[in-house]
Amino acid sequence: MRRLFALVLCFCMACPVYARAEKYVALTFDDGPSGRFTRTLLQGLEQRGVKATFLLCGYRLEQYPREGQQIFQAGHEIGLHGYSHASMADMDRKTLEREIREDLALLPQGCSPVFLRPPGGKWSDTLLSVAREQGLGILSWSVDPRDWACEDADQICQAVVRTAQDGDVILLHDMSDSSVEAALAIVDELKAQGFTFVTATQLARLKGVTIEPGEVYTRFS
Ligand SMILES: [Zn+2]
């Protein structure tokens, strides 16, 4: 019996799948859809079996309705990022309601978003109140490699890989070749480290967090 126990223990220690705890992160992409960048990103995520969360702008959905549909059909989570991408921090209630309503109207049919991410990650009490009324949680982030300010995919990737922890929400943009390349490299490197990629709502569920309208979420743990 003791020998059997020792054997099982050796097996567990030798096999990293059994030895390590599960680690989950959510990739989130702002500012899309973006034509060919979105198409390349969707292809790369599908090849890797990864589902992500896309925070979409209304004016981009007008430009790229087909890519918006493709995001939805591929089974990714879709959230709101406002119609115009103007900062929501100083908007009055009426303008906020219009930004949300017009963004919602352009989302693929059947899409019922759980999250709103205000542009720039800035919000006011008025926005929290409107989000509460509209049944939307506010999705912020916990890892920001500032990909919009950097064209070096490897640098963006390493900034995330160095800091990512279980429960993190990673901010990226569906806007450039370097961001898309970095996103796919992040998936490859973190998967090799034992991370599993899930959508933001899946991450919340896995961590036992119930999304409350008008509440702000930066990570789930
Ligand atoms: Zn944005």
py3Dmol code that shows the C-alpha trace and the ligand (Angstrom):
import py3Dmol

protein = """\
ATOM      1  CA  MET A   1       0.000   0.000   0.000  1.00  0.00           C
ATOM      2  CA  ARG A   2       2.797   2.356   0.948  1.00  0.00           C
ATOM      3  CA  ARG A   3       4.562   1.529  -2.312  1.00  0.00           C
ATOM      4  CA  LEU A   4       1.381   2.298  -4.270  1.00  0.00           C
ATOM      5  CA  PHE A   5       1.050   5.653  -2.507  1.00  0.00           C
ATOM      6  CA  ALA A   6       4.698   6.478  -3.297  1.00  0.00           C
ATOM      7  CA  LEU A   7       4.110   5.547  -6.936  1.00  0.00           C
ATOM      8  CA  VAL A   8       1.042   7.795  -7.223  1.00  0.00           C
ATOM      9  CA  LEU A   9       2.950  10.639  -5.527  1.00  0.00           C
ATOM     10  CA  CYS A  10       5.874  10.258  -7.957  1.00  0.00           C
ATOM     11  CA  PHE A  11       3.457  10.292 -10.892  1.00  0.00           C
ATOM     12  CA  CYS A  12       1.764  13.450  -9.656  1.00  0.00           C
ATOM     13  CA  MET A  13       5.052  15.259  -9.105  1.00  0.00           C
ATOM     14  CA  ALA A  14       6.382  14.203 -12.496  1.00  0.00           C
ATOM     15  CA  CYS A  15       3.231  15.212 -14.305  1.00  0.00           C
ATOM     16  CA  PRO A  16       2.749  19.007 -14.229  1.00  0.00           C
ATOM     17  CA  VAL A  17      -0.953  18.734 -15.117  1.00  0.00           C
ATOM     18  CA  TYR A  18      -1.634  17.112 -11.745  1.00  0.00           C
ATOM     19  CA  ALA A  19       0.928  19.058  -9.742  1.00  0.00           C
ATOM     20  CA  ARG A  20      -0.179  22.589 -10.632  1.00  0.00           C
ATOM     21  CA  ALA A  21      -3.335  24.445  -9.695  1.00  0.00           C
ATOM     22  CA  GLU A  22      -5.599  25.745 -12.432  1.00  0.00           C
ATOM     23  CA  LYS A  23      -4.882  29.324 -13.503  1.00  0.00           C
ATOM     24  CA  TYR A  24      -7.344  31.356 -15.544  1.00  0.00           C
ATOM     25  CA  VAL A  25      -7.113  34.706 -17.315  1.00  0.00           C
ATOM     26  CA  ALA A  26      -9.375  36.670 -19.652  1.00  0.00           C
ATOM     27  CA  LEU A  27      -8.147  38.412 -22.791  1.00  0.00           C
ATOM     28  CA  THR A  28     -10.193  41.517 -23.594  1.00  0.00           C
ATOM     29  CA  PHE A  29     -10.015  43.476 -26.850  1.00  0.00           C
ATOM     30  CA  ASP A  30     -11.195  47.091 -27.103  1.00  0.00           C
ATOM     31  CA  ASP A  31     -12.051  49.373 -30.025  1.00  0.00           C
ATOM     32  CA  GLY A  32     -13.050  46.813 -32.658  1.00  0.00           C
ATOM     33  CA  PRO A  33     -14.232  45.499 -34.958  1.00  0.00           C
ATOM     34  CA  SER A  34     -11.286  46.420 -37.192  1.00  0.00           C
ATOM     35  CA  GLY A  35     -11.483  44.662 -40.544  1.00  0.00           C
ATOM     36  CA  ARG A  36      -8.426  42.562 -41.326  1.00  0.00           C
ATOM     37  CA  PHE A  37      -6.997  42.862 -37.791  1.00  0.00           C
ATOM     38  CA  THR A  38     -10.163  41.301 -36.398  1.00  0.00           C
ATOM     39  CA  ARG A  39     -10.143  38.560 -39.030  1.00  0.00           C
ATOM     40  CA  THR A  40      -6.517  37.604 -38.286  1.00  0.00           C
ATOM     41  CA  LEU A  41      -7.178  37.709 -34.559  1.00  0.00           C
ATOM     42  CA  LEU A  42     -10.279  35.508 -34.833  1.00  0.00           C
ATOM     43  CA  GLN A  43      -8.378  32.996 -36.932  1.00  0.00           C
ATOM     44  CA  GLY A  44      -5.498  32.843 -34.435  1.00  0.00           C
ATOM     45  CA  LEU A  45      -7.819  32.480 -31.443  1.00  0.00           C
ATOM     46  CA  GLU A  46      -9.758  29.704 -33.179  1.00  0.00           C
ATOM     47  CA  GLN A  47      -6.562  27.813 -34.000  1.00  0.00           C
ATOM     48  CA  ARG A  48      -5.682  27.968 -30.309  1.00  0.00           C
ATOM     49  CA  GLY A  49      -9.171  27.091 -29.048  1.00  0.00           C
ATOM     50  CA  VAL A  50      -9.408  30.360 -27.101  1.00  0.00           C
ATOM     51  CA  LYS A  51     -12.515  32.445 -26.368  1.00  0.00           C
ATOM     52  CA  ALA A  52     -12.018  36.124 -25.515  1.00  0.00           C
ATOM     53  CA  THR A  53     -14.104  39.205 -24.703  1.00  0.00           C
ATOM     54  CA  PHE A  54     -14.504  41.970 -27.300  1.00  0.00           C
ATOM     55  CA  LEU A  55     -15.639  45.433 -26.200  1.00  0.00           C
ATOM     56  CA  LEU A  56     -17.080  46.911 -29.378  1.00  0.00           C
ATOM     57  CA  CYS A  57     -17.733  50.506 -30.466  1.00  0.00           C
ATOM     58  CA  GLY A  58     -20.875  51.446 -32.393  1.00  0.00           C
ATOM     59  CA  TYR A  59     -19.078  53.528 -35.004  1.00  0.00           C
ATOM     60  CA  ARG A  60     -16.705  50.612 -35.701  1.00  0.00           C
ATOM     61  CA  LEU A  61     -19.652  48.207 -36.030  1.00  0.00           C
ATOM     62  CA  GLU A  62     -21.066  50.539 -38.682  1.00  0.00           C
ATOM     63  CA  GLN A  63     -17.775  50.284 -40.575  1.00  0.00           C
ATOM     64  CA  TYR A  64     -17.238  46.550 -40.046  1.00  0.00           C
ATOM     65  CA  PRO A  65     -20.609  44.824 -39.463  1.00  0.00           C
ATOM     66  CA  ARG A  66     -19.362  41.552 -41.007  1.00  0.00           C
ATOM     67  CA  GLU A  67     -16.463  41.281 -38.542  1.00  0.00           C
ATOM     68  CA  GLY A  68     -18.873  42.045 -35.689  1.00  0.00           C
ATOM     69  CA  GLN A  69     -20.994  39.072 -36.787  1.00  0.00           C
ATOM     70  CA  GLN A  70     -17.897  36.877 -37.081  1.00  0.00           C
ATOM     71  CA  ILE A  71     -16.864  37.683 -33.495  1.00  0.00           C
ATOM     72  CA  PHE A  72     -20.333  36.689 -32.279  1.00  0.00           C
ATOM     73  CA  GLN A  73     -20.584  33.554 -34.427  1.00  0.00           C
ATOM     74  CA  ALA A  74     -17.171  32.369 -33.216  1.00  0.00           C
ATOM     75  CA  GLY A  75     -18.590  32.277 -29.672  1.00  0.00           C
ATOM     76  CA  HIS A  76     -16.623  35.124 -28.125  1.00  0.00           C
ATOM     77  CA  GLU A  77     -18.149  37.350 -25.486  1.00  0.00           C
ATOM     78  CA  ILE A  78     -19.219  40.806 -26.650  1.00  0.00           C
ATOM     79  CA  GLY A  79     -19.471  43.874 -24.448  1.00  0.00           C
ATOM     80  CA  LEU A  80     -20.073  47.588 -25.020  1.00  0.00           C
ATOM     81  CA  HIS A  81     -17.425  50.278 -25.448  1.00  0.00           C
ATOM     82  CA  GLY A  82     -19.766  53.162 -26.354  1.00  0.00           C
ATOM     83  CA  TYR A  83     -20.976  54.340 -29.759  1.00  0.00           C
ATOM     84  CA  SER A  84     -18.444  57.094 -30.408  1.00  0.00           C
ATOM     85  CA  HIS A  85     -15.486  56.152 -28.162  1.00  0.00           C
ATOM     86  CA  ALA A  86     -15.690  59.588 -26.550  1.00  0.00           C
ATOM     87  CA  SER A  87     -14.810  59.644 -22.852  1.00  0.00           C
ATOM     88  CA  MET A  88     -17.859  58.849 -20.712  1.00  0.00           C
ATOM     89  CA  ALA A  89     -16.418  60.378 -17.567  1.00  0.00           C
ATOM     90  CA  ASP A  90     -17.963  63.832 -18.124  1.00  0.00           C
ATOM     91  CA  MET A  91     -21.090  62.903 -20.077  1.00  0.00           C
ATOM     92  CA  ASP A  92     -24.515  63.734 -18.698  1.00  0.00           C
ATOM     93  CA  ARG A  93     -27.104  61.028 -18.181  1.00  0.00           C
ATOM     94  CA  LYS A  94     -28.918  61.595 -21.480  1.00  0.00           C
ATOM     95  CA  THR A  95     -25.713  61.414 -23.531  1.00  0.00           C
ATOM     96  CA  LEU A  96     -24.585  58.278 -21.687  1.00  0.00           C
ATOM     97  CA  GLU A  97     -27.925  56.596 -22.333  1.00  0.00           C
ATOM     98  CA  ARG A  98     -27.659  57.475 -26.027  1.00  0.00           C
ATOM     99  CA  GLU A  99     -24.053  56.169 -26.263  1.00  0.00           C
ATOM    100  CA  ILE A 100     -25.137  52.845 -24.783  1.00  0.00           C
ATOM    101  CA  ARG A 101     -28.408  52.605 -26.746  1.00  0.00           C
ATOM    102  CA  GLU A 102     -26.742  53.308 -30.107  1.00  0.00           C
ATOM    103  CA  ASP A 103     -23.889  50.870 -29.403  1.00  0.00           C
ATOM    104  CA  LEU A 104     -26.383  48.176 -28.322  1.00  0.00           C
ATOM    105  CA  ALA A 105     -28.482  48.667 -31.471  1.00  0.00           C
ATOM    106  CA  LEU A 106     -25.488  47.876 -33.682  1.00  0.00           C
ATOM    107  CA  LEU A 107     -24.409  44.665 -31.921  1.00  0.00           C
ATOM    108  CA  PRO A 108     -25.059  41.371 -33.727  1.00  0.00           C
ATOM    109  CA  GLN A 109     -28.602  40.120 -33.236  1.00  0.00           C
ATOM    110  CA  GLY A 110     -29.024  37.841 -30.224  1.00  0.00           C
ATOM    111  CA  CYS A 111     -26.129  39.437 -28.402  1.00  0.00           C
ATOM    112  CA  SER A 112     -26.896  40.390 -24.790  1.00  0.00           C
ATOM    113  CA  PRO A 113     -23.865  42.079 -23.233  1.00  0.00           C
ATOM    114  CA  VAL A 114     -23.075  41.767 -19.547  1.00  0.00           C
ATOM    115  CA  PHE A 115     -20.297  44.385 -19.495  1.00  0.00           C
ATOM    116  CA  LEU A 116     -19.667  47.956 -20.475  1.00  0.00           C
ATOM    117  CA  ARG A 117     -16.097  49.206 -20.614  1.00  0.00           C
ATOM    118  CA  PRO A 118     -16.006  53.013 -20.702  1.00  0.00           C
ATOM    119  CA  PRO A 119     -13.350  54.380 -23.112  1.00  0.00           C
ATOM    120  CA  GLY A 120     -10.072  55.085 -21.344  1.00  0.00           C
ATOM    121  CA  GLY A 121     -11.334  53.140 -18.332  1.00  0.00           C
ATOM    122  CA  LYS A 122     -12.791  56.340 -16.813  1.00  0.00           C
ATOM    123  CA  TRP A 123     -16.241  56.600 -15.269  1.00  0.00           C
ATOM    124  CA  SER A 124     -18.373  58.873 -13.115  1.00  0.00           C
ATOM    125  CA  ASP A 125     -21.082  58.235 -10.525  1.00  0.00           C
ATOM    126  CA  THR A 126     -23.624  59.097 -13.234  1.00  0.00           C
ATOM    127  CA  LEU A 127     -22.193  56.355 -15.458  1.00  0.00           C
ATOM    128  CA  LEU A 128     -22.353  53.820 -12.614  1.00  0.00           C
ATOM    129  CA  SER A 129     -25.971  54.780 -12.027  1.00  0.00           C
ATOM    130  CA  VAL A 130     -26.867  54.458 -15.742  1.00  0.00           C
ATOM    131  CA  ALA A 131     -25.021  51.095 -15.928  1.00  0.00           C
ATOM    132  CA  ARG A 132     -27.010  49.905 -12.899  1.00  0.00           C
ATOM    133  CA  GLU A 133     -30.274  50.839 -14.589  1.00  0.00           C
ATOM    134  CA  GLN A 134     -29.235  49.136 -17.811  1.00  0.00           C
ATOM    135  CA  GLY A 135     -28.113  45.934 -16.064  1.00  0.00           C
ATOM    136  CA  LEU A 136     -24.457  46.330 -17.059  1.00  0.00           C
ATOM    137  CA  GLY A 137     -21.346  45.649 -15.006  1.00  0.00           C
ATOM    138  CA  ILE A 138     -18.277  47.844 -15.600  1.00  0.00           C
ATOM    139  CA  LEU A 139     -15.310  45.845 -16.850  1.00  0.00           C
ATOM    140  CA  SER A 140     -11.974  47.464 -16.104  1.00  0.00           C
ATOM    141  CA  TRP A 141      -8.690  45.506 -16.246  1.00  0.00           C
ATOM    142  CA  SER A 142      -5.727  44.426 -14.143  1.00  0.00           C
ATOM    143  CA  VAL A 143      -3.001  43.978 -16.801  1.00  0.00           C
ATOM    144  CA  ASP A 144      -2.316  46.773 -19.303  1.00  0.00           C
ATOM    145  CA  PRO A 145       0.710  46.438 -21.613  1.00  0.00           C
ATOM    146  CA  ARG A 146      -0.237  49.753 -23.347  1.00  0.00           C
ATOM    147  CA  ASP A 147      -0.269  47.977 -26.707  1.00  0.00           C
ATOM    148  CA  TRP A 148      -1.781  51.044 -28.409  1.00  0.00           C
ATOM    149  CA  ALA A 149       1.448  52.960 -27.722  1.00  0.00           C
ATOM    150  CA  CYS A 150       3.884  50.256 -28.828  1.00  0.00           C
ATOM    151  CA  GLU A 151       4.579  48.592 -32.169  1.00  0.00           C
ATOM    152  CA  ASP A 152       6.844  45.886 -30.767  1.00  0.00           C
ATOM    153  CA  ALA A 153       4.740  42.737 -30.398  1.00  0.00           C
ATOM    154  CA  ASP A 154       7.394  40.962 -28.345  1.00  0.00           C
ATOM    155  CA  GLN A 155       7.598  43.854 -25.877  1.00  0.00           C
ATOM    156  CA  ILE A 156       3.801  43.877 -25.476  1.00  0.00           C
ATOM    157  CA  CYS A 157       3.772  40.108 -25.003  1.00  0.00           C
ATOM    158  CA  GLN A 158       6.530  40.124 -22.383  1.00  0.00           C
ATOM    159  CA  ALA A 159       4.853  42.949 -20.426  1.00  0.00           C
ATOM    160  CA  VAL A 160       1.829  40.669 -19.997  1.00  0.00           C
ATOM    161  CA  VAL A 161       3.628  37.363 -19.517  1.00  0.00           C
ATOM    162  CA  ARG A 162       5.859  38.855 -16.774  1.00  0.00           C
ATOM    163  CA  THR A 163       2.919  39.991 -14.646  1.00  0.00           C
ATOM    164  CA  ALA A 164      -0.120  37.806 -15.439  1.00  0.00           C
ATOM    165  CA  GLN A 165      -1.675  35.987 -12.500  1.00  0.00           C
ATOM    166  CA  ASP A 166      -4.666  33.770 -11.942  1.00  0.00           C
ATOM    167  CA  GLY A 167      -7.854  35.855 -12.244  1.00  0.00           C
ATOM    168  CA  ASP A 168      -6.380  38.703 -14.296  1.00  0.00           C
ATOM    169  CA  VAL A 169      -8.246  40.664 -16.960  1.00  0.00           C
ATOM    170  CA  ILE A 170      -5.791  41.572 -19.742  1.00  0.00           C
ATOM    171  CA  LEU A 171      -6.394  44.718 -21.805  1.00  0.00           C
ATOM    172  CA  LEU A 172      -5.487  44.702 -25.501  1.00  0.00           C
ATOM    173  CA  HIS A 173      -6.779  46.441 -28.620  1.00  0.00           C
ATOM    174  CA  ASP A 174      -8.103  44.913 -31.814  1.00  0.00           C
ATOM    175  CA  MET A 175      -6.492  47.695 -33.839  1.00  0.00           C
ATOM    176  CA  SER A 176      -3.016  46.825 -35.176  1.00  0.00           C
ATOM    177  CA  ASP A 177      -0.744  44.051 -36.450  1.00  0.00           C
ATOM    178  CA  SER A 178       1.483  44.310 -33.371  1.00  0.00           C
ATOM    179  CA  SER A 179      -1.462  43.957 -30.946  1.00  0.00           C
ATOM    180  CA  VAL A 180      -2.822  40.914 -32.795  1.00  0.00           C
ATOM    181  CA  GLU A 181       0.629  39.309 -33.006  1.00  0.00           C
ATOM    182  CA  ALA A 182       1.211  40.030 -29.309  1.00  0.00           C
ATOM    183  CA  ALA A 183      -2.194  38.613 -28.319  1.00  0.00           C
ATOM    184  CA  LEU A 184      -1.490  35.289 -30.005  1.00  0.00           C
ATOM    185  CA  ALA A 185       2.034  35.114 -28.543  1.00  0.00           C
ATOM    186  CA  ILE A 186       0.556  35.827 -25.079  1.00  0.00           C
ATOM    187  CA  VAL A 187      -1.820  32.891 -25.542  1.00  0.00           C
ATOM    188  CA  ASP A 188       1.027  30.577 -26.564  1.00  0.00           C
ATOM    189  CA  GLU A 189       3.348  31.614 -23.732  1.00  0.00           C
ATOM    190  CA  LEU A 190       0.768  31.662 -20.931  1.00  0.00           C
ATOM    191  CA  LYS A 191      -0.744  28.371 -22.089  1.00  0.00           C
ATOM    192  CA  ALA A 192       2.738  26.853 -21.835  1.00  0.00           C
ATOM    193  CA  GLN A 193       2.813  28.168 -18.239  1.00  0.00           C
ATOM    194  CA  GLY A 194      -0.454  26.377 -17.456  1.00  0.00           C
ATOM    195  CA  PHE A 195      -2.943  29.235 -17.911  1.00  0.00           C
ATOM    196  CA  THR A 196      -6.375  28.653 -19.407  1.00  0.00           C
ATOM    197  CA  PHE A 197      -8.053  31.455 -21.370  1.00  0.00           C
ATOM    198  CA  VAL A 198     -11.731  32.171 -20.737  1.00  0.00           C
ATOM    199  CA  THR A 199     -14.129  35.060 -21.323  1.00  0.00           C
ATOM    200  CA  ALA A 200     -14.651  37.693 -18.632  1.00  0.00           C
ATOM    201  CA  THR A 201     -18.043  36.284 -17.607  1.00  0.00           C
ATOM    202  CA  GLN A 202     -16.627  32.755 -17.520  1.00  0.00           C
ATOM    203  CA  LEU A 203     -13.754  34.003 -15.347  1.00  0.00           C
ATOM    204  CA  ALA A 204     -16.230  35.616 -12.939  1.00  0.00           C
ATOM    205  CA  ARG A 205     -18.249  32.390 -12.751  1.00  0.00           C
ATOM    206  CA  LEU A 206     -15.140  30.254 -12.202  1.00  0.00           C
ATOM    207  CA  LYS A 207     -14.138  32.507  -9.299  1.00  0.00           C
ATOM    208  CA  GLY A 208     -17.614  32.517  -7.780  1.00  0.00           C
ATOM    209  CA  VAL A 209     -18.220  36.213  -8.526  1.00  0.00           C
ATOM    210  CA  THR A 210     -21.748  37.335  -9.432  1.00  0.00           C
ATOM    211  CA  ILE A 211     -21.739  40.317 -11.789  1.00  0.00           C
ATOM    212  CA  GLU A 212     -23.776  43.129 -10.248  1.00  0.00           C
ATOM    213  CA  PRO A 213     -25.026  45.970 -12.489  1.00  0.00           C
ATOM    214  CA  GLY A 214     -23.192  49.240 -11.835  1.00  0.00           C
ATOM    215  CA  GLU A 215     -20.285  47.516 -10.048  1.00  0.00           C
ATOM    216  CA  VAL A 216     -16.687  47.841 -11.308  1.00  0.00           C
ATOM    217  CA  TYR A 217     -14.558  44.744 -11.900  1.00  0.00           C
ATOM    218  CA  THR A 218     -10.811  44.904 -12.499  1.00  0.00           C
ATOM    219  CA  ARG A 219      -9.976  41.231 -11.962  1.00  0.00           C
ATOM    220  CA  PHE A 220     -11.677  38.124 -10.573  1.00  0.00           C
ATOM    221  CA  SER A 221     -10.220  36.180  -7.700  1.00  0.00           C
TER     222      SER A 221
END
"""
ligand_1 = """\
1
ZN
Zn -11.044 52.164 -26.319
"""
view = py3Dmol.view(width=600, height=400)
view.addModel(protein, "pdb")
view.setStyle({"model": 0}, {"cartoon": {"style": "trace"}})
view.addModel(ligand_1, "xyz")
view.setStyle({"model": 1}, {"stick": {}})
view.zoomTo()
view.show()
